Amino acid sequence: MLRSDRTAESVPLGLKNDALYFGSELAGNISRTLAVPATAGEFSELLPWQTYTLKHLLQAQDLRMISVWSPTFLLQLMKALGKCGRRLTDSLPSLIRQRLRDALKTGTLDTTVLWPELDTLSCWTQGPAQVFVPALRQLFPQEKGCWRQKAWSLCRSREHRIRCWR
């Protein structure tokens, strides 16, 4: 089931593709750098969306940055990862299935196993969001980049190209 693009009063809801925040001329290039395709935003039900999103994140072995608006969004997504492991593992390549099993073997999610190159998280860190930052720091101990209040970020990739992230 697809979500509605408008409220009951016909007010448009967001953009279909977050890459469009950079403008239509950059959206195609930005979309190719994202771990999760824009089609994730078309789901209207939580479980299929979580499965789709987590599957793409797990396949992004070179994930270096996670950018979300709210820290609770990421915390809930990682909590779901522990709960829907079997549903996910059946549809993943064997190497990724093994990494997921290794990341969950202690009973606590080890994100360093899943995303060893991850070094930057970007999310809200002030106001009501600040109480959730310690939980994110515990869940993502490999984070070495900047914690910032939500803002546009630029990251240099290994290939020395500038990549933009929101």
C-alpha positions as CSV (number, residue, x, y, z in Angstrom):
1,M,0.0,0.0,0.0
2,L,1.4,3.4,-0.9
3,R,1.1,6.5,1.3
4,S,-1.0,9.5,0.4
5,D,0.9,12.5,-1.0
6,R,-1.6,15.0,0.6
7,T,-3.4,15.5,3.8
8,A,-7.1,15.2,4.1
9,E,-7.2,19.0,3.3
10,S,-5.1,18.4,0.1
11,V,-1.9,19.9,1.5
12,P,1.2,18.3,-0.1
13,L,3.3,16.2,2.2
14,G,7.1,16.5,1.9
15,L,9.0,15.4,-1.2
16,K,8.9,12.0,-2.8
17,N,12.7,11.9,-2.8
18,D,14.8,13.5,-0.1
19,A,17.5,14.1,-2.7
20,L,15.2,16.7,-4.2
21,Y,16.0,19.0,-1.2
22,F,19.3,19.6,-3.1
23,G,17.3,20.6,-6.2
24,S,16.2,18.6,-9.2
25,E,19.5,19.1,-11.0
26,L,21.5,17.3,-8.2
27,A,18.8,14.8,-7.1
28,G,19.9,12.0,-9.5
29,N,23.5,12.1,-8.4
30,I,22.5,12.4,-4.7
31,S,20.1,9.4,-5.0
32,R,22.9,7.2,-6.2
33,T,24.9,7.8,-3.0
34,L,22.1,6.9,-0.7
35,A,22.0,3.4,0.9
36,V,18.2,3.3,1.0
37,P,16.3,4.1,-2.3
38,A,13.7,6.8,-2.3
39,T,11.0,4.1,-2.9
40,A,11.2,3.4,0.8
41,G,9.1,6.5,1.3
42,E,6.2,5.0,-0.6
43,F,5.3,2.4,2.1
44,S,2.4,3.2,4.3
45,E,2.7,0.3,6.7
46,L,5.5,0.1,9.3
47,L,6.6,-3.6,9.0
48,P,7.1,-3.7,5.2
49,W,8.9,-0.3,5.4
50,Q,11.2,-1.5,8.2
51,T,12.1,-4.7,6.4
52,Y,12.8,-2.9,3.1
53,T,14.9,-0.2,4.8
54,L,16.9,-2.6,7.0
55,K,17.6,-4.9,4.1
56,H,19.1,-2.0,2.2
57,L,21.1,-0.7,5.2
58,L,22.5,-4.2,5.9
59,Q,23.6,-4.5,2.3
60,A,25.5,-1.2,2.5
61,Q,28.7,-2.7,3.8
62,D,30.6,0.6,3.1
63,L,28.1,2.8,5.0
64,R,30.1,5.7,6.3
65,M,27.4,8.1,7.5
66,I,23.9,8.0,8.8
67,S,21.8,11.1,8.7
68,V,18.3,11.2,10.3
69,W,16.2,14.0,11.7
70,S,15.3,12.5,15.0
71,P,17.5,10.1,17.1
72,T,14.4,8.2,18.1
73,F,13.9,7.3,14.4
74,L,17.3,5.6,14.3
75,L,16.9,4.0,17.7
76,Q,13.6,2.4,16.8
77,L,14.9,1.2,13.4
78,M,17.8,-0.5,15.1
79,K,15.5,-2.0,17.7
80,A,13.4,-3.5,14.9
81,L,16.6,-5.0,13.4
82,G,16.8,-7.3,16.4
83,K,13.2,-8.3,16.2
84,C,12.9,-9.0,12.4
85,G,16.1,-10.9,11.9
86,R,14.6,-14.1,10.5
87,R,12.4,-12.2,8.1
88,L,15.4,-10.3,6.9
89,T,18.0,-13.2,6.8
90,D,15.9,-15.3,4.4
91,S,16.2,-12.6,1.8
92,L,19.9,-11.6,2.2
93,P,23.1,-13.0,0.6
94,S,24.9,-15.5,2.8
95,L,27.8,-13.2,3.7
96,I,25.4,-10.5,5.0
97,R,23.3,-13.1,6.8
98,Q,26.5,-14.2,8.6
99,R,27.4,-10.6,9.5
100,L,23.9,-10.0,11.0
101,R,24.2,-13.2,13.0
102,D,27.6,-12.1,14.3
103,A,26.3,-8.6,15.1
104,L,23.4,-10.1,17.2
105,K,25.3,-13.1,18.8
106,T,25.7,-11.4,22.2
107,G,22.0,-10.5,22.3
108,T,22.9,-6.8,21.9
109,L,23.3,-5.3,18.4
110,D,26.9,-4.7,17.5
111,T,26.9,-2.0,14.8
112,T,30.6,-2.2,14.4
113,V,30.2,-5.6,12.8
114,L,27.5,-4.4,10.4
115,W,29.1,-1.1,9.4
116,P,32.8,-1.1,10.2
117,E,33.4,2.1,8.1
118,L,30.6,4.1,9.7
119,D,32.1,7.2,11.3
120,T,29.5,9.9,11.2
121,L,26.0,10.3,12.6
122,S,24.0,13.4,12.0
123,C,20.7,14.0,13.8
124,W,19.0,16.4,16.2
125,T,21.1,16.6,19.5
126,Q,19.5,19.5,21.3
127,G,16.2,20.2,23.0
128,P,14.0,17.2,23.6
129,A,16.3,15.1,21.4
130,Q,19.3,15.4,23.7
131,V,18.1,12.7,26.1
132,F,18.4,10.1,23.3
133,V,21.9,10.9,22.3
134,P,23.6,8.7,25.0
135,A,21.7,5.7,23.7
136,L,22.9,6.4,20.1
137,R,26.4,6.8,21.3
138,Q,26.2,3.5,23.0
139,L,24.7,1.8,20.0
140,F,27.2,3.4,17.6
141,P,30.5,3.5,19.4
142,Q,32.5,3.6,16.2
143,E,31.2,7.1,15.4
144,K,34.2,9.4,15.1
145,G,32.7,12.2,13.1
146,C,30.7,15.2,14.2
147,W,27.5,15.0,16.2
148,R,25.6,18.0,15.1
149,Q,22.3,19.6,15.2
150,K,20.5,18.7,12.0
151,A,22.2,20.5,9.2
152,W,23.5,19.9,5.7
153,S,26.7,18.0,5.7
154,L,29.5,17.4,3.2
155,C,31.6,14.3,3.3
156,R,34.6,13.4,1.3
157,S,34.5,9.8,0.0
158,R,37.4,7.5,-0.5
159,E,37.4,8.3,-4.2
160,H,38.0,12.0,-3.2
161,R,34.7,13.1,-4.6
162,I,32.5,15.3,-2.4
163,R,29.3,13.7,-1.5
164,C,26.4,15.6,0.0
165,W,24.1,14.2,2.7
166,R,21.2,15.5,4.5
